[in-house]
């Protein structure tokens, strides 16, 4: 059993993570960051949940680059093949659920 206070989690580098669980090839990780990630495409679906802070999620849809502000409690479901990146406003903690080994 494990209890985690997400708002207190920090890492030694942006997008550093704490592995919470791996269940049948699906990982749940808590990330801390204060810097943007790079544009990328996941091979499998991903769920992105903001637990602390604010994050601007940039994504491509129908060949257009769009963005949306995510706040505490907001969830972004990213289907496989969707190009995207997250850009926090200050510090943020996010929960990411994805296939084990995804970038």
TIRO-442024 format. One record per residue: x, y, z of N, C-alpha, C in turn. Coordinates in pm, whole numbers, plus 50000, padded with zeros to 5 digits. Each point is the difference from the previous one (the first is absolute). Layout:
<pts>
XYZXYZXYZ
...
</pts>
This chain:
<pts>
500834988350000499175011750000500885012450000
499465010749940500795012249989499065012050002
500325010050080499285012750001500965010749952
499545008449910500875010249940499295013450004
500685010250050499475013649995500665006549878
499275000349889500555004349872500615014050005
499365009250070500495013950001501375001350065
500434990150078501315000550065501104993049921
499634993149892500994992549923500855009449915
501314998050004500925007049910500974989849943
500665004049894500994991549936501285008149980
501084993349966501275006949983500185006049861
498984998049914500055005549864498575001449949
499785009049902498685001149942499534986649942
498774996850023499344987749956500534987650071
500735002250110500384988750085498734993750054
500054986950023498764993050037500184990350114
498904997550067499894989450100499094989349941
500504987949991499174989049954499054996250112
498725000149971499004996550100499544985649983
499714996149875499524986449977500234996049856
500144987049981500024994249866499054988150005
498915001249927498974989650003499734995349858
500334987549974499784993949870500565008549885
501215005150020500685007649895499625014649991
499185004850093499605014150003500645006450123
500725011049979500675006650112499225012450043
500095002750128499475012350059501195006850067
500285012249955501175007350050499615014250037
500595004750109499845013850043501225007749952
499775010649924501095008249946500005013750066
501195005350021500195013950042500735007149887
499605012349972500725007649900499815015050018
500935007449946499885014549991500445004849862
500114990549907500415003049862499154992049902
499925005449880499224993449895500664987049956
499184990849954500464987749937500145003049851
500524990749923500125002249856498804994049927
499765004649878498974993949917500314985249988
498984991450013500214985749985498684993149966
500134987749957498854991749967500154986850074
498974996150073500024987250071499464989049909
500584988250014499544988549923498664994850050
499715002450126498754995450061499315011850068
498764997950041499245010550067500665004250132
499675012150043500565005550123498925008350070
500004999650132499135008550080500895009150085
499725012849996500815010450063499095007750096
500324999850131499155006450102500815010350077
499545012450002500695010450077499574998950146
500984997650087499734998850143500365012650078
500935007849946500455012250068500585009549896
499575012550001500505009749904499105001349878
500575006149896499315001949874500944996049887
499434994349896500794995349886499275003749871
500725006249909499445002249867500354987949915
498984993349950500224988249916499885004449854
501074997849927500025003049857499814986849925
499215000349895499734987749926499635003449856
500124990049915499615001649860498724992349975
499105006449927498754993549963499615005149861
499804990849908499655003549862501005009949942
501294997250020501115008149949500045014350055
499355002450113500065013050066500654998450136
500835009750038500575000050134499065007950091
499564993450107499065005850095500574999150140
499395006850095500434998850140498805002050091
500164994950122498935001150098500645000450139
499525009050084500505001150136499344989350086
500834992150069499514989950093500325004650142
499004999150086500175003850140499814987850089
500165001750129499894988950095498714992249976
500154987049984498854991349980499654997749854
500595007749910499724998249857500734987849945
499344993349907500534987749940500065001849850
501124995849942500185000349855500244985749954
499094994749919500184986749941500675002049865
501154993649981500785001449878499954986849924
499274999349889499984987549924501354997749933
500334987649975501274996949934500075007549868
501195004649967500215007149875499775015050006
499535005250114499745014350014501295007250043
500475009149918501205007650033499635010550105
500825000850108499675009050110501235003250085
499865010350083500985002650107499365008550107
500524998650121499495007150116500985011050041
499455011650035500805011550042499425005450130
500654997250114499475004650128500155015050018
499125005650082500115014050041500554999450142
501295002050016500654997950131500174985150023
499884995750124500134985750033498674993049980
500084987549960498804991849985500314985650037
498974993250046500074985650025498894993649919
500364990049922499014993549914500104984850015
498864993749991499914985650002499854995549856
500874990849957499944994949863499794985050005
499004995449927499684985949989500214996249855
500894990449975500344996449863500624986149994
500194995149879500634986949982501435000650053
500414989550067501354999450056501035002049889
500995008450025501065002749905499735011549906
498835006250008499695011549914500885011750037
500215008949904500815012050023499135011250051
</pts>
